[in-house]
């Protein structure tokens, strides 16, 4: 492309760019002549969009054709002479946008780390042409006098000076009086990490020269001490070789060196200060050539996977909990890296990265990168650039890692492939990382390994249909045995009045025994908070969110009622707001209450909790896992976070507090999720020589799902579930597109959903269009939600043509004046 442009410099160069906005098109900008030879596909440019927005865009096309319908604006700045986005990525952005019915700009927006996007910040400065001070109030005059001493101020800085939260009115008034100017300042988010070092000037690198220097500083004791301190880090004999690298400035300061002595020696030309760009990640030594000792069963599974890859692009690895899938993954990763290709290891949650990363680092060290949302913007940019320049050939990360700039992938591993965490819900694109991984692998001629002890129904169906390869591993690693699983009938215990704070006597006895034996226990309850809601015992008032159709969850530690949908918070009420009664009680049980109850029952035990509330801080999750792994914690209470692949040697008991809530949920996937979750949590027990027990509290011990769980019968569950799915035309026999229509006006939202459903039914038939129905949570953030579901048979429907028709009908709806306020959200392959 550069050569072509160089041969025709007299022509004006234009670029079509992807902008991070929800608009279904690329935008054409003109390139200034001095930048014409440098623009390339995949480079970032700064452009003005509309009258006041300044955005980072990605060049998708370079050409010589002016736009026919508008005058192209000039790009403001070229940020990269070496592209940061590859052609393969641009292809993937486009595919995701098309498949998941969103816009390419929305894909770019979530794919690019924030540190690679510039932002504009509103600032104010004094207007030098202002000459009407009589128009100002005394407060405004005082403020302007302060502003004169500053180059410019951000809105936040104005607020701090005026001690006001809302400064918009003040600024608006001063602009109207022409006293200040408001402008946009571009902020570049990524900043490399700089290490300041001190070194001797080259003339002092020789032994004789440096000794003479020390003698010449005899009268300047502190300066002489500084040079001697420097030489304690780099001995005289090593100066010619190591002086260039210098010594960290902080090390000299820690030794008591004064800044004034340092400055004096720099001024004399004896020392110089240098800045070195360093990585934000700690260096760690690995052993990439380490031979992984696999059992006979593991070696057979690894070999089978490689054999299946000869004929299939995707292989499903069905290995039971504790079978040692991670060791097999390491063996495969080593083989692929040795061939010169890249590897991406996807995990569903940050919770999993802590343990697995530690194990992988022992082998791959600093050649491996980790990528997830708990990293800072700068850290994520460094991983992105490291993949781009070849520093990292192997990346472990969560779903967004699929958008990193790989160009030579050999293998993508999707661990715990059944997890719904791989699906993004909000904002768009509502993509599924597992399915995007398969498309990326096809594009880059790579292989995909899907691993799980409880595969998704869809993936197992594809394997049984011979579209995927299938490899099974049905024995645990080493001497570990599958845990004994028992069902506890809490209905019976309740009748006999043997429950203690809703814990069965059997579960409490086993926890007590575990404590005596210095073994660990996990208690699982898939609901965080102290209790689902507060209830007045006199008038039956229940705390409700005023923006969503849900109850407020009671959190005792923070003494707050919190909406888990919109985040609304309010202080806990001591009296009923309706009748004034003080008889207000918590109803139901969350992880916080279970932790509190266990403290009361077992005061001598060390108890910890792992849920969204306790793992918000950057290192909180790592600390919780570390404390439990080291044996400092006796009982770990948690939500589904604790089910995701964590491996603890000392856990011999898992208690599932309430299995019924998971099973009896109004969703066609409820049975599948319940089986997966209970099996995965159960799998945390007895992973070494210690035999494991799993106790499941339920009011329905004869439930078919629980029977499959206690018999460890995934295939039986799959076959049973498949019959039900086929009878009701659910996946894997159909594809589901969920359409949510929302508006602050309930009637209008319902009318719009009805109109859309009727229009779709004309083309698709009423049997394929379900609804509209109220959403499970019918109001969120003051908007009423109605859902329309499309069930599209895989073997009968042209899915792409149907999506195009759906797009057209949505445009028809939202451009109708009556429904202009209505919002329509499309979720392809809803899970």
C-alpha positions in Angstrom: 0.0 0.0 0.0 2.9 2.4 0.9 4.5 1.8 -2.5 1.3 2.4 -4.4 0.7 5.7 -2.5 4.3 6.8 -3.1 3.9 6.4 -6.8 0.9 8.8 -6.8 1.8 11.5 -4.3 0.0 14.0 -6.4 -3.3 12.3 -5.5 -5.2 13.2 -2.3 -5.2 10.3 0.2 -8.4 9.4 2.0 -8.9 6.8 4.8 -12.1 4.9 5.8 -12.0 4.5 9.6 -13.8 2.5 12.3 -15.1 4.9 14.9 -16.2 3.7 18.4 -19.8 4.7 17.9 -23.0 2.6 17.3 -23.4 3.5 13.7 -23.4 0.9 10.9 -20.8 2.4 8.6 -17.2 3.5 8.2 -16.4 7.2 7.9 -14.1 8.8 5.3 -11.4 11.4 6.3 -8.8 13.2 4.3 -5.1 12.7 5.1 -2.8 15.8 5.2 -0.2 15.6 2.5 2.7 15.4 5.0 1.1 12.2 6.5 0.1 10.5 3.2 3.0 8.1 3.0 2.7 7.0 6.6 -1.0 6.0 6.9 -1.6 2.3 7.0 -4.5 -0.1 7.7 -4.6 -0.8 11.4 -3.1 2.4 12.6 -4.9 4.8 15.0 -5.8 8.3 14.0 -7.4 11.1 16.0 -10.5 12.6 14.2 -13.2 15.1 14.9 -16.6 13.5 14.9 -19.6 15.9 14.7 -19.0 19.4 16.1 -17.3 18.7 19.4 -16.3 15.1 19.8 -12.7 14.0 19.3 -12.3 10.2 19.0 -9.7 7.6 18.3 -10.4 5.7 15.1 -8.8 2.7 13.4 -7.9 2.9 9.7 -9.7 0.2 7.8 -9.1 1.3 4.2 -6.6 3.6 2.5 -7.7 5.0 -0.9 -8.0 8.0 -3.3 -11.8 8.3 -3.5 -13.5 11.4 -1.9 -16.8 10.7 -0.3 -19.7 11.5 -2.7 -22.1 13.0 -0.2 -20.0 15.1 2.2 -16.8 17.1 2.5 -14.3 15.0 4.2 -12.6 16.4 7.3 -8.9 16.1 7.8 -7.6 13.6 10.3 -6.2 15.6 13.3 -3.3 13.3 14.1 -1.7 9.9 13.2 -0.9 8.0 16.4 1.0 5.1 14.9 3.4 4.6 12.1 3.4 0.9 12.9 -0.2 -0.4 13.0 -1.6 -1.6 16.4 -4.5 -3.6 14.9 -3.9 -6.4 12.4 -5.9 -7.2 9.3 -7.0 -10.5 11.0 -8.4 -8.4 13.9 -10.3 -6.1 11.6 -11.8 -9.1 9.9 -12.8 -10.5 13.3 -14.4 -7.2 14.4 -16.4 -7.2 11.2 -17.5 -10.8 11.6 -18.6 -10.3 15.3 -20.6 -7.2 14.3 -22.4 -9.1 11.5 -23.1 -12.3 13.5 -24.1 -10.6 16.7 -26.1 -7.9 15.0 -24.3 -4.9 16.3 -21.9 -2.3 14.8 -18.2 -2.7 14.1 -17.5 0.5 16.2 -19.1 -1.2 19.2 -16.8 -4.2 18.7 -13.7 -2.0 18.4 -14.7 -0.1 21.5 -14.6 -3.2 23.7 -11.8 -4.9 21.9 -9.2 -2.0 22.2 -7.9 -1.5 25.8 -8.8 2.0 27.1 -5.1 2.9 27.2 -5.0 2.8 23.3 -7.8 5.3 23.0 -7.3 9.0 23.5 -10.1 10.9 25.2 -10.9 14.6 25.3 -11.4 16.5 28.5 -13.2 19.8 28.8 -11.0 22.5 30.3 -11.4 26.3 30.8 -9.0 29.2 30.5 -9.2 33.0 30.9 -10.4 34.9 27.9 -7.7 37.5 27.1 -10.2 39.6 25.2 -12.5 40.0 28.3 -12.9 43.6 29.4 -16.2 43.8 31.3 -15.3 43.1 34.9 -18.4 45.0 36.0 -20.6 42.1 34.8 -19.1 39.8 37.3 -20.2 39.0 40.9 -17.6 39.2 43.6 -17.3 35.4 43.7 -16.7 35.3 39.9 -14.1 38.1 40.1 -12.2 36.2 42.8 -12.4 33.0 40.7 -11.1 34.9 37.6 -8.2 36.3 39.5 -7.3 32.7 40.5 -7.8 31.5 36.9 -5.3 34.2 35.7 -2.6 32.4 37.7 -3.3 29.1 36.0 -2.8 28.0 32.4 -6.1 26.1 32.4 -8.4 24.2 34.8 -10.5 21.0 34.4 -14.1 21.0 35.6 -13.0 18.9 38.6 -10.4 21.5 39.6 -12.9 24.3 39.3 -15.2 22.3 41.6 -12.5 21.8 44.2 -11.6 25.5 44.1 -15.2 26.7 44.4 -16.0 23.8 46.8 -19.1 22.9 44.7 -20.0 19.5 43.2 -21.9 21.0 40.2 -20.0 23.7 38.5 -21.8 23.7 35.2 -24.0 26.8 36.0 -20.9 28.8 37.1 -19.0 27.9 33.9 -22.1 28.5 31.7 -22.6 32.0 33.2 -18.9 32.9 32.7 -19.0 31.7 29.1 -22.1 33.8 28.5 -20.2 36.9 29.8 -17.3 36.0 27.5 -15.0 35.8 30.6 -13.6 32.3 29.9 -13.0 30.0 27.0 -14.0 26.3 27.2 -11.9 23.9 25.1 -11.2 20.2 24.7 -7.8 18.9 25.6 -6.7 15.5 24.3 -5.5 13.0 26.9 -3.3 10.2 25.9 -4.1 7.4 28.4 -1.1 5.0 27.9 2.1 6.0 29.7 5.1 3.6 29.6 6.6 2.8 33.0 9.9 4.7 33.4 12.8 3.7 35.7 15.2 6.5 36.5 18.9 5.5 36.7 22.2 7.2 37.4 25.4 6.4 35.7 29.0 7.7 35.5 29.9 9.6 32.4 31.9 7.5 30.0 35.2 9.3 30.7 35.2 7.8 34.2 34.7 4.1 33.2 38.4 3.3 33.4 39.9 2.2 36.7 42.6 4.9 36.8 40.0 7.7 35.9 37.5 6.7 38.6 40.3 6.4 41.3 41.5 9.9 40.3 37.9 11.1 40.6 37.5 9.7 44.1 40.8 11.4 45.2 39.6 14.8 43.7 36.4 14.6 45.8 38.4 14.2 49.1 37.2 17.6 50.4 33.6 16.9 49.3 32.8 14.0 51.7 29.1 13.5 50.7 30.0 13.6 46.9 32.8 11.1 47.5 30.4 8.8 49.5 27.9 8.9 46.6 30.6 7.7 44.1 31.7 5.0 46.5 28.0 3.9 47.0 27.7 3.7 43.2 30.8 1.5 43.0 29.3 -0.8 45.6 26.7 -1.7 43.0 29.0 -1.7 40.0 32.6 -2.6 41.1 35.5 -0.8 39.4 36.5 -3.8 37.4 33.0 -4.1 36.0 32.6 -0.4 35.0 33.5 -0.8 31.3 30.9 -3.5 30.9 28.1 -2.5 33.3 28.3 1.2 33.7 26.1 1.9 30.6 23.2 0.2 32.4 23.6 2.4 35.5 22.1 2.0 39.0 18.5 2.7 40.0 18.1 6.2 41.5 15.9 4.8 44.2 18.7 2.4 45.3 21.1 5.2 45.8 18.4 7.2 47.8 17.7 4.2 50.0 21.4 4.1 50.8 21.2 7.7 52.2 22.5 9.6 49.2 21.4 13.2 49.2 19.7 14.8 46.2 21.9 17.9 46.5 25.1 15.8 46.1 23.5 14.0 43.2 22.5 17.3 41.5 26.0 18.8 42.1 27.8 15.8 40.5 25.3 15.9 37.5 26.0 19.7 37.1 29.8 18.9 37.2 29.3 16.4 34.3 30.5 13.5 36.5 27.1 11.7 36.7 24.2 11.6 34.3 20.5 10.6 34.8 18.9 8.3 32.2 15.3 7.0 31.8 14.6 3.4 30.9 11.2 2.0 29.8 10.5 -1.1 31.7 7.7 -3.7 31.9 5.0 -3.3 34.5 5.1 -7.1 35.1 7.5 -8.8 37.4 10.1 -10.9 35.8 9.7 -14.6 36.7 11.8 -17.5 35.7 10.1 -20.4 34.2 11.2 -23.7 32.7 9.5 -24.0 29.3 11.4 -27.2 28.5 10.3 -28.9 31.7 8.9 -32.3 31.0 5.4 -32.6 32.3 4.9 -36.0 34.1 1.6 -37.3 32.8 -0.1 -40.5 34.1 -0.8 -43.2 31.6 -4.4 -42.0 31.3 -3.3 -38.4 30.8 -0.7 -39.3 28.2 -3.3 -41.3 26.3 -5.7 -38.3 26.4 -3.1 -35.9 25.2 -2.1 -38.2 22.3 -5.7 -38.7 21.4 -6.3 -34.9 21.3 -3.4 -34.4 18.9 -4.6 -37.3 16.7 -8.1 -35.8 16.6 -6.6 -32.4 15.6 -5.4 -34.2 12.4 -8.9 -34.4 11.2 -11.0 -31.9 13.2 -10.5 -28.2 13.8 -12.3 -28.4 17.2 -11.9 -31.1 19.8 -14.0 -31.4 22.9 -12.1 -32.7 25.9 -14.5 -34.2 28.5 -12.4 -34.8 31.6 -14.0 -35.3 35.0 -13.2 -33.0 37.9 -9.8 -33.7 39.3 -8.6 -35.6 36.2 -5.6 -33.3 35.7 -6.7 -31.4 32.6 -4.3 -28.5 33.3 -1.2 -30.8 33.0 -2.5 -32.0 29.6 -3.0 -28.4 28.6 0.6 -27.6 29.5 1.8 -30.5 27.5 -0.1 -29.4 24.4 1.0 -25.7 24.9 4.6 -26.7 24.9 4.2 -28.7 21.7 2.5 -25.8 19.9 5.0 -23.1 21.2 7.9 -25.4 20.1 6.5 -25.3 16.6 6.7 -21.5 16.5 3.0 -20.7 16.8 1.0 -18.7 19.4 -1.3 -20.1 22.0 -4.3 -18.4 23.7 -5.7 -20.0 26.9 -9.1 -18.7 27.7 -10.6 -18.9 31.2 -14.2 -17.9 32.1 -13.5 -15.8 35.2 -10.7 -13.9 36.8 -11.3 -16.2 39.8 -9.6 -19.0 37.9 -6.5 -17.1 36.8 -5.0 -16.8 40.2 -4.3 -20.6 40.7 -3.8 -21.6 37.1 -1.4 -18.6 36.4 0.8 -19.6 39.3 1.1 -23.1 37.9 1.7 -22.0 34.4 4.3 -19.4 35.5 6.4 -22.1 36.9 6.7 -23.5 33.4 6.5 -20.6 31.1 7.7 -17.7 33.3 7.8 -14.2 31.8 7.3 -15.4 28.3 3.6 -15.8 29.2 1.2 -12.9 29.5 -2.0 -12.6 31.5 -4.9 -10.4 30.4 -8.0 -9.5 32.3 -10.1 -6.5 33.5 -8.5 -6.2 37.0 -5.3 -5.0 35.2 -4.8 -1.3 34.8 -5.2 0.4 31.4 -1.4 0.7 31.1 -0.9 -3.0 31.9 -3.4 -4.1 29.3 -1.7 -1.9 26.7 1.6 -3.5 27.5 0.2 -7.0 26.9 -1.4 -5.8 23.7 1.9 -4.4 22.4 3.8 -7.5 23.7 1.6 -9.8 21.6 2.0 -7.4 18.6 5.8 -7.4 18.7 6.2 -11.1 19.5 7.3 -10.6 23.2 4.4 -12.9 24.2 3.7 -16.0 22.3 1.4 -17.4 25.0 -1.5 -15.5 26.6 -3.8 -16.5 29.5 -6.9 -14.4 29.8 -10.7 -14.0 30.0 -13.1 -13.5 27.2 -11.8 -10.1 26.0 -8.4 -11.8 25.2 -9.9 -13.1 22.0 -9.5 -9.6 20.5 -5.7 -9.4 21.1 -3.5 -8.9 18.0 -2.6 -12.5 17.3 -1.3 -13.2 13.8 0.0 -16.8 14.1 -2.3 -18.7 16.4 -1.7 -22.5 16.6 -4.0 -23.4 19.5 -6.8 -21.8 21.5 -7.8 -23.6 24.7 -11.2 -22.8 26.1 -11.2 -24.1 29.6 -14.6 -24.7 31.4 -16.1 -24.1 28.0 -19.7 -24.6 29.4 -19.5 -21.4 31.5 -22.0 -18.7 30.7 -19.3 -16.1 31.7 -17.9 -16.5 28.2 -21.0 -14.7 26.9 -21.0 -10.9 27.2 -24.4 -9.5 28.1 -24.0 -5.7 28.2 -22.9 -3.6 26.4 -22.9 -4.8 22.7 -21.4 -6.8 21.2 -23.2 -9.6 23.0 -20.7 -12.2 21.8 -19.7 -15.6 23.1 -15.9 -16.0 23.4 -16.0 -19.7 22.8 -17.8 -19.3 19.4 -15.7 -16.3 18.4 -12.6 -18.4 19.2 -13.7 -21.1 16.8 -14.2 -18.5 14.0 -10.8 -16.9 14.8 -9.2 -20.3 14.6 -10.7 -21.0 11.2 -9.3 -17.6 10.0 -5.8 -18.3 11.3 -5.8 -22.1 10.6 -5.5 -22.9 14.3 -7.0 -25.6 16.4 -9.5 -25.2 19.3 -9.6 -27.4 22.4 -12.8 -27.1 24.5 -12.3 -28.5 28.0 -14.9 -29.3 30.6 -16.0 -31.8 33.2 -19.6 -30.9 32.3 -19.7 -29.8 28.6 -22.4 -27.6 27.3 -25.3 -29.5 25.7 -24.5 -27.7 22.4 -20.8 -28.7 22.3 -21.4 -32.3 23.3 -24.1 -32.5 20.6 -21.6 -31.2 18.0 -19.1 -33.9 19.2 -21.7 -36.7 19.0 -22.6 -35.5 15.5 -18.9 -35.9 14.6 -18.5 -32.2 13.8 -16.0 -31.9 16.8 -13.5 -34.5 17.9 -14.3 -36.0 21.3 -11.7 -37.2 23.9 -12.8 -38.4 27.3 -10.8 -38.8 30.6 -12.9 -40.6 33.2 -10.3 -41.2 36.0 -9.0 -38.7 38.6 -5.3 -38.0 38.8 -3.1 -40.0 41.2 -4.9 -41.8 43.9 -7.8 -39.4 44.2 -11.3 -40.8 44.1 -14.5 -39.1 43.2 -16.2 -37.9 46.3 -19.1 -39.7 48.0 -22.3 -37.6 47.3 -25.3 -37.7 49.7 -28.6 -36.0 49.5 -30.1 -34.5 52.7 -33.9 -34.2 52.8 -34.4 -30.8 54.5 -38.2 -31.2 54.4 -37.9 -34.2 56.6 -35.4 -32.4 58.9 -37.7 -29.4 59.1 -40.6 -31.6 60.2 -38.5 -33.2 62.8 -37.2 -29.8 63.9 -33.6 -30.8 63.7 -32.4 -27.9 61.5 -30.1 -25.4 63.1 -30.2 -22.1 61.3 -31.3 -24.1 58.2 -28.3 -26.3 58.4 -29.0 -30.1 58.7 -27.6 -31.9 61.7 -25.7 -34.2 59.3 -23.9 -31.3 57.6 -23.1 -29.6 60.9 -21.6 -32.9 62.3 -19.4 -33.3 59.3 -18.2 -29.7 59.5 -17.4 -30.3 63.2 -15.5 -33.5 62.3 -13.6 -31.7 59.6 -12.5 -29.0 62.0 -11.2 -31.6 64.5 -9.3 -33.4 61.7 -7.7 -30.1 60.5 -9.4 -30.5 57.1 -11.1 -27.8 55.1 -14.8 -27.3 54.1 -16.5 -25.4 51.3 -20.1 -24.2 51.7 -21.8 -23.2 48.5 -24.8 -20.9 48.2 -25.5 -19.2 44.9 -26.8 -16.0 46.4 -24.6 -13.2 47.8 -25.7 -10.7 50.5 -27.0 -11.3 53.9 -30.6 -12.0 52.9 -32.7 -11.6 49.7 -34.9 -9.0 51.3 -36.3 -7.3 54.4 -39.9 -7.9 55.4 -42.2 -6.2 57.9 -43.9 -8.8 60.0 -46.9 -6.5 60.7 -48.0 -5.1 57.3 -45.9 -7.4 55.0 -43.9 -4.5 53.5 -40.9 -5.7 51.4 -38.0 -3.4 50.4 -38.2 -2.9 46.7 -35.9 -1.0 44.2 -37.7 2.1 43.0 -36.1 1.7 39.6 -36.3 -2.1 39.0 -39.0 -4.7 39.6 -36.9 -6.6 42.2 -36.5 -6.7 45.9 -33.4 -4.9 47.5 -30.9 -7.4 48.9 -29.9 -6.9 52.5 -26.2 -6.6 53.1 -25.6 -6.6 56.9 -21.8 -5.7 56.9 -22.4 -2.4 55.0 -25.9 -2.0 56.6 -27.3 -1.3 53.1 -30.1 -2.5 50.9 -28.7 -3.0 47.4 -30.3 -3.6 44.0 -28.2 -6.2 42.2 -29.5 -5.0 38.8 -29.0 -1.2 38.8 -26.7 -0.8 41.8 -29.2 1.5 43.7 -28.3 1.6 47.4 -30.1 2.8 50.5 -29.5 2.5 54.2 -31.1 -0.3 56.1 -34.4 0.6 57.7 -34.9 0.0 61.4 -38.6 0.7 61.1 -41.2 -0.1 58.5 -41.7 2.9 56.1 -45.4 1.9 55.7 -46.6 1.2 59.2 -43.7 2.3 61.5 -43.3 -1.1 63.1 -39.9 -2.1 64.4 -40.7 -5.7 63.6 -38.7 -5.8 60.4 -36.8 -9.0 59.7 -34.5 -10.4 57.0 -36.0 -13.2 54.9 -33.9 -15.8 53.0 -30.3 -16.6 53.1 -27.2 -15.3 51.3 -23.5 -16.0 51.6 -23.0 -13.2 54.1 -25.7 -14.6 56.5 -24.3 -18.2 56.1 -20.9 -16.8 57.1 -22.4 -15.1 60.1 -24.4 -18.2 61.2 -21.3 -20.4 60.9 -19.3 -18.0 63.1 -22.0 -18.3 65.7 -22.1 -22.2 65.5 -18.3 -22.7 65.2 -16.8 -19.7 67.0 -13.3 -21.4 67.0 -13.3 -21.8 63.2 -11.6 -19.4 60.7 -14.2 -18.6 58.1 -13.8 -16.7 54.9 -16.2 -15.6 52.1 -15.7 -15.5 48.4 -18.4 -13.6 46.4 -18.7 -10.4 44.3 -18.8 -8.3 47.5 -15.5 -9.6 49.0 -13.5 -9.7 45.7 -13.9 -6.2 44.3 -10.4 -4.9 45.3 -7.5 -5.7 42.9 -5.8 -8.4 45.0 -8.7 -9.4 47.3 -9.5 -12.6 45.3 -5.9 -13.6 45.2 -5.6 -13.1 49.0 -8.7 -15.2 49.7 -7.6 -18.0 47.6 -4.0 -17.8 49.0 -5.2 -17.9 52.6 -7.5 -20.9 51.9 -4.8 -22.7 49.9 -2.2 -22.3 52.7 -4.6 -23.7 55.3 -5.2 -20.5 57.2 -8.9 -20.7 56.6 -11.1 -23.6 57.8 -14.4 -22.9 56.0 -14.8 -21.1 52.7 -18.3 -19.8 52.0 -19.0 -18.8 48.4 -21.1 -18.3 45.3 -20.5 -19.9 42.0 -17.0 -18.4 42.0 -15.8 -21.4 44.0 -17.0 -23.9 41.4 -14.7 -22.7 38.7 -11.7 -25.0 38.5 -10.1 -24.2 41.8 -7.9 -26.9 43.2 -7.4 -27.2 47.0 -5.5 -30.2 48.6 -7.1 -30.1 52.0 -10.8 -29.9 51.1 -12.6 -33.0 52.1 -16.1 -31.7 52.5 -18.4 -29.7 50.3 -21.8 -28.6 51.5 -24.4 -27.3 49.1 -26.8 -25.2 51.1 -29.8 -25.2 48.8 -29.8 -27.1 45.5 -33.5 -26.4 44.8 -33.2 -22.7 43.9 -30.8 -23.6 41.1 -33.0 -26.4 39.7 -36.4 -24.6 39.8 -35.5 -21.5 37.8 -37.7 -20.3 34.9 -35.2 -20.9 32.1 -34.8 -23.7 29.6 -31.2 -24.0 30.6 -31.9 -24.3 34.4 -31.4 -28.1 34.5 -28.2 -27.9 32.6 -26.8 -25.1 34.7 -27.8 -26.8 38.0 -26.2 -30.1 36.9 -23.0 -28.3 35.9 -22.8 -26.1 39.0 -23.5 -28.9 41.5 -21.1 -31.2 39.7 -18.4 -28.6 39.5 -18.7 -27.5 43.2 -18.8 -31.2 44.2 -15.5 -31.7 42.3 -13.7 -29.4 44.7 -13.8 -32.3 47.3 -11.2 -35.1 47.8 -8.7 -34.0 45.1 -5.8 -35.8 46.7 -5.5 -38.8 49.0 -8.1 -37.5 51.5 -11.5 -39.0 50.6 -14.1 -36.4 49.8 -17.7 -36.0 50.8 -20.4 -33.8 49.3 -23.6 -33.1 51.2 -26.5 -31.6 49.2 -29.4 -30.1 51.1 -32.6 -30.4 49.1 -36.4 -30.6 49.5 -36.6 -32.9 46.3 -34.1 -35.7 46.8 -35.7 -37.7 44.0 -35.2 -35.0 41.4 -33.7 -36.5 38.2 -30.9 -33.9 38.0 -29.7 -34.7 41.5 -29.8 -38.5 40.7 -27.6 -37.9 37.7 -25.2 -35.8 39.9 -24.8 -38.5 42.6 -24.2 -41.1 40.0 -21.7 -38.9 38.2 -23.6 -39.6 35.0 -23.1 -36.8 32.5 -24.0 -38.8 29.5 -27.3 -39.9 31.1 -28.1 -36.3 31.9 -27.2 -35.2 28.4 -29.5 -37.8 26.8 -32.3 -37.0 29.1 -32.0 -33.3 28.5 -31.7 -33.7 24.7 -35.1 -35.4 24.6 -36.7 -32.4 26.4 -34.9 -29.8 24.3 -36.0 -31.5 21.0 -39.6 -31.7 22.2 -39.7 -27.9 22.9 -37.5 -26.8 19.9 -34.6 -25.5 22.1 -30.9 -25.5 21.3 -29.0 -27.4 20.0 -31.9 -28.0 17.6 -32.6 -24.3 17.1 -30.8 -21.0 17.3 -32.4 -18.5 19.6 -32.4 -14.7 19.1 -33.7 -12.8 22.1 -35.1 -9.3 21.3 -35.7 -7.0 24.3 -37.9 -4.0 23.8 -37.7 -1.4 26.6 -39.2 2.0 27.4 -40.1 4.1 30.4 -43.7 3.8 29.3 -44.9 0.3 30.0 -47.8 0.5 27.5 -45.6 1.9 24.7 -43.0 -0.8 25.3 -45.7 -3.5 25.1 -47.2 -2.0 22.0 -43.8 -1.8 20.3 -43.0 -5.4 21.2 -46.3 -6.5 19.8 -45.8 -4.6 16.6 -42.4 -6.2 16.1 -43.6 -9.7 16.9 -46.5 -9.4 14.4 -44.2 -8.1 11.7 -41.8 -11.0 12.2 -44.5 -13.5 12.3 -45.7 -12.6 8.8 -42.3 -13.7 7.4 -41.2 -16.4 9.8 -44.5 -17.9 11.0 -46.0 -17.6 14.5 -44.5 -20.9 15.6 -41.0 -19.4 15.3 -41.9 -16.1 17.1 -42.6 -16.4 20.8 -44.0 -13.5 22.8 -43.9 -10.7 23.6 -43.8 -11.6 27.3 -42.7 -9.5 30.3 -39.0 -10.1 31.0 -38.1 -12.2 34.1 -37.2 -8.8 35.8 -39.8 -6.7 34.1 -38.4 -3.2 35.0 -34.7 -2.2 35.2 -33.5 1.3 35.7 -37.0 2.6 35.3 -37.5 1.0 31.9 -40.1 -1.7 31.3 -38.8 -4.8 29.4 -40.7 -7.1 27.0 -39.1 -10.0 25.3 -39.7 -11.6 21.9 -37.8 -14.8 21.1 -37.1 -16.2 17.7 -36.6 -20.0 17.5 -34.9 -20.7 14.2 -34.3 -24.3 13.1 -30.6 -24.8 12.1 -31.4 -27.1 9.2 -34.4 -25.2 7.7 -33.7 -21.5 8.1 -31.3 -19.2 6.3 -30.1 -17.5 9.5 -28.3 -14.7 7.8 -31.3 -13.7 5.7 -33.5 -13.8 8.8 -31.1 -11.5 10.6 -31.2 -9.0 7.7 -35.0 -9.1 7.8 -35.0 -8.6 11.6 -32.7 -5.5 11.2 -35.1 -4.1 8.6 -38.1 -4.5 10.9 -36.3 -3.0 13.9 -35.4 0.1 11.8 -39.1 0.3 10.7 -40.1 0.2 14.3 -37.7 2.7 15.8 -38.2 5.2 12.9 -41.9 5.2 13.6 -42.6 8.5 15.4 -44.8 6.8 17.9 -41.9 4.5 19.0 -39.0 6.9 18.7 -38.2 6.6 22.4 -38.2 2.8 22.4 -35.0 0.9 22.7 -34.5 -2.5 21.0 -31.7 -4.9 22.1 -30.8 -8.0 20.1 -29.1 -10.9 21.7 -28.0 -13.6 19.2 -27.5 -17.1 20.7 -28.9 -16.0 24.1 -27.7 -18.1 27.0 
